Amino acid sequence: MTVADWVRGLSNRLTGQSVDPVQALIARGKEYSESGLHADAAASYQDALHISPQHAEAHHGLGLAWRDLQRFDDAAASYRRAVAIRPAYIEAHNNLGVVLQLQGKLRAALACYRDAVDLEPDFPQPNLNLGRLCVILKDHPQAARCYRNALARGLDPDLFGHLLNAITGTASRRAPAGYARIVFDEFAAHFDERLVVGLGYCMPELLGNRVREHTAGTGLRALDLGCGTGLCGKEIAACCSYLMGVDLSHVMLERARSRNVYHEFAEQDIEDYLLTVPALGFDAVLAADVFIYIGDLAALFTGVDRTLTRGGIFAFSIEHAGEESDYTLQSTGRYAHSLQYVRRLAALQQWHEIEASSQTMRRNSDGATDGRLIVMTKH
């Protein structure tokens, strides 16, 4: 029995109607990808292409699967086939740019993003990728033009407005909630692979180690601020009697929920959450790579102090800004903080500093990001 016969027969049994076997296989490939079964997704798309070798969508889907499997040459080849079949395939142009950028072929990636923007100026993702890559290439005027054009076309004002502020040096207290949510939603499906595997991100593991080291190590009530996909939760779950995760992104929370280590979640801005959570409710509060979205930390520190038990641990990370200013909105759209600013805020809460060590936050295409791992305890 051929794959096409199998798909057709299954569809007939389920619905009593015939369906396009290629579309059925593509749909199955998408389901596999969403479940993280990237090899199975690739096989489904390949089955579709055995039936219809010139199917642009199947080539594009196969490219996505190869990308998720870190087979970037194969991904690029699949995207190029999709574009050759359908020259105006915007998503294929954009995603070809993504894998070329992952391979360090930045000028070629730039051309792909520009092709996608030229084809459809109102499609947000290529505009975003183009602007971000211009920042990496230190072409800040072009990045600013890209963001201004996106805003002029009515594209997301939280996203492009914040990035324009970052590239033009416009001060702001924090990133809009809409910006953070977009960023989280965008990366949720591949967050762990890109950050942990691709960029050598290990802050959740380091923070988890510190919490275990500086607490009783059992029966903790812990709060994971900006929990994301649950990387911190995975590290400390074994020593918690109760673990709460808070994040803006519904997509991120779904990924965290699948780990089955949290007892409860709140889909909420962390500052808003800290205003309403019961006082003295947690023995440990963690925030891994969260303050890159918040410049002014005063209200947040007050909120943490309110919910932290006496003797409790607050473990978090910052990107280091030097000591010239309290915090800086960088051209990347991320905030960096000075250590003296963090210490001044901690002193206002009468916290005791246990550790403030230098750490490499992540490896980027333009070098490593300097950060600090900080642990405070409440008297």
N, C-alpha and C positions, 0 to 999 in steps of 0.2 A: 504494500500500500504506500503510495506517495504521501508526502506531507500535505499536499493540496487536498488529496482524497480524505485524509484524516481530519483536516480542519473543516472541510465541507460536510463530512459526515457528522462531526460533533455539533456543528451549527444546526444541522437539520434536526438532530435529536433534541436539542435544547429549545429551538424556536419554531421548528417546522418550516423554516425558510432558508434559502440558500444565501450565503454571504460571499463576499470577495475573500478568497483565502489569503491573499497578500495582506489585505488590511487586517484580517484576523491575526496573522502572525506579527504584524507591526504592533497591534494592540497588546498582544501577549509580551512582546519585547519591552514595551513601555511599563507594563506591570512588573516584569522582572527587574527592570532598572529601579523603579520606585521602591522595590523590596530589597535593593542592594545585591541582587543576584545578577551581576554584570556579565559573567560568562554565559549564563543561560539567556540573557538578553541578546548577546552577540549571536548566539546560535539561532535564535528566533529570527533575527534580521537576516542572517545568512540563508536560512530556509526560505524567507520571502524573496531574496534575490535569486535563489535557484529557480524560482517560478517566474520572476519578472526582473531580469538583470538590469533593466534601465529604469528602475523605480527610484526616483530621487529621494523620497522620504525614507525608504528602507536604507539607502546608503547613508543618509544623515543619521538615522537611528543607530546604525552600526558604528558610525563615527563616535557617537556619544558613548556607546558601550566600550569601544576601544580606549577612549579617553579615561573612562572610569577604571579601566584595567591598567592604566599607566602605559598603554601601548600607543604612544603619541604619533609615531610615524604612520602606523596603520590608521589612526584616527584622521590624520591630515589627508591621507590618500582617499579615505571614504568621503570626507567633506568635499574634496576636489572633484570626485566623481559626481556627487550631488550637484555641485555648481555647474559642471560641464553639461549635465542633463537639463538643469533648470537654472539658467544664468542669473535670474532675479531671486534666487533662494536666499533671502536675507539671513535667516538663522544659520544656514550653512556657511555663509561668508563670515558671520560673527564668530561662530564656533571654531572655524578654521583659524581665525585670529587668536582665539583662546589657546589652542594647542601649540601654535607657533610661539606664542608668548611663553608658555610653559617650557618650551624647548630653548628659550633664550634668543629666538629669532625675532627681535623686537621690531625692526623696520618692516619686515614682511607682515608681522601681525598688525602693525599700524595701517598698512595698505588695505588689509582685509576689513578692519573696523571702518575705515573711510569708505570703502565700497558699500558696506552695509548701511552706513548713514546716508550716503548719496542715494541709495535705492529707496530708503524709507526713513526720512528725517524724523518722523514721529515715533520711531521704535526706540524706547528708552535704553535698552541694554547696550547696543553698539555705541550710543552717545556716551554712556557711562564708561565703557571699556576704553574708548578712544581718549576721553579726558584723563582717566587714570594712567594710561600708558604714556601720555604726554608728560604727566607729572614725573613718572619714572625716568623719562628721557630728558628731564630738566627743561622741557619746553613749556614753561609756565604761561606765557602769553597765549599759546595755542590751546592749552588746557582751559584757560579762562574763557576764550572765545567759544570753545565747545560747550562749556556749561551755560554761558549766556545764551547761545543759540537754543539749547534745550529749554531753558526757561522761557525764552521768547515764543517757543512753539507750544507752551503750556504743559511741558513735561513736569514731572513731580517736583514741586517747589521745595519740599523738605530735603529731598535728596540732592538736587542740583544746586539749591540755594546754599546748603551747608558746604558743599564742595567748593562753590565759588568763594564763599567766605574764607575757606582754608587757603585757597590759592592766591587770594588777594590780601591776606593778612588782616581780615576783618575780625575783630574780637567777638566772641560769643561765650556765654556761660556754659553751655552744653549743646550737644547735637540734638536736633528735634527728635522726638520719639519716632516719628515716621521714618526718619533716616535710618535709625538703628534697626527698626523693624524690617525695612527693605533689605539692608545688608544681611541681617540674620536669615531672613527667608531665602535670599539668593544663595547663600552658602550652606544651608542646613543639610541638603542631601549629600554633600561631599565635604562637609566641614572637617570631620575627623581625618580623612585621607589627606586633604590639602594642607591642613595645619600641622597635624602630628607627623605624618609621613613626609609630606613635601617640604615643610618649613622647620622641622625639628622642634616643634612646640612641646614643651614638657612642664609648663607651669602648674597644671592641675596635679600632676604627680608630686612635684616639689611642695606645693601647698598641703596636699594630703599628708605627706611625710611630716611636715611641721605640726599639723594638728594632732597627729598621733603622738608625736614626740612631747608636746607641751600640754597634753591633757591626760586624763586617766586612761583614755584609749578605749573605753567601753561605755555603753549606755548614753552616749552624747545626744543632745538635741541640737541639730545643726541646720544652719540656713545657708543655702547656696544662692548668692545673688548673681543674676545674669547667668543662670545655670547652663544655658545653651543646650548642647546635645547630651549633657550629663557626664562630662569628662571628670569633673571634680567629685561628683556623686559616686562614680565608680571607685574612686580612690579611698573614700572615707566611709562608705556604706557599712562595712563590716563592724565599725566601732560606734555606729549610731543606733539609738533606740527610736529616733524620729529624724527624718531628713526631709526638709522642705526645699523645693526648687522654685525660683521666681525668674521669669523671663518675659520680654515683650512679644516674642515671636511664637505664634501657635505652631509653626512648622518645627522650630527648634524643640519645643516642649514635647511634640509627638515623638521626636527622636529620643529625647531623654526618657520619656515614658516607656519606650520599648526596652530600656535597660532593666526595668523592674527593680530599681534600688531606692526610689523615692517613695515616701509615704503620701505626699501631697504636692500639688503645684498651684501656682498663681500666675495667670497670664496678665502681667501688670508691670508698669514702670517701677523700678526698684525704689525710687524715692517715694512714690505714692504708697507702695506697699509698706515701707518702714513707718509711714505716718499712722497706719491703722493696725499693724500687728500688735498683739498684746505685749506689754512691757516685760522685761526680764524673762523672755521666753526661750532663749537659746544659749547654749554653752559654747558654741563655735559659729562664727560667721566667716564665709569665704567669698572672695570676689576675684576670680582669675581673668585677667585681661578685659575687665569690665570698665575701668575708669578711662580707657581710651575714648569712650563716648561721653564723658562728663568732665568738664573743666573744673568748675567750682564744686569742691567736695564738702563744703562746710555743712550743708543741710543733711547730706548723706551720713557724715560722721556722727552728727547729732542723733540721727535715726538709728544708727547701729548701736550707739551707746545706750539708747532707750531700751533696746530689745536684748542686749547682751547681759548675761548674769555676771555677778561679781566673780572675778577670777576667770572669766571667759576669755576666749581667744578670737581675735580678729586677724585673719590672714589674707593678704591681698597682694596684687602686683600693680606696678605702674611702669609706663615708659618714662625714662628719665630725661628731663628737660634741661639739665644744668641748674644753676642756682641764680640765674639772672632774673627770673620771674617766677611767680607762683605756679602758673600753668601756661601752656602754649598750644594753640591750635595749629598743628603742622599741615604742610601742604598735602599730606596723605588723607586729611580729614580726621585724623586721630589726635587726641589730646595727650600731651606729655606733661609731667608734674615734677617740680623740684622736691628734693628730699626735705629741705628746710620747711617748705609749705606743709607737707604731710606731718612733719614733727610738730609744727605750731598748732595745727588742728588737733592732733592727738593730745597735746598738752592742755588744750582747752577742756578736753574730756577727762583729763587726769589719768590717761592711759600710760602704761609702762611699756617701753620698747624692748622687745626681746631680740629682734633681728631686723636688719636692713641691709641685705646683701646684694651685690651686683650680680645680675643674671642676663644671659642672652635670651631675649623674649622669643625671637624667631629669626630664621634666616630668610632674607629677602633677596631679590635679584640684584639690588644695589647695596648689599651688605647686611650684616647682622644688626638687629635692633637692640640697643642698650636699655636695660630695665632694672628694676629693683624688686626683690621679694621682701615684703615687710610683714612682721608679726608683732602685734600689740596685745597686751592683756589689760583687762579692766580691774582696777583696784576695788 
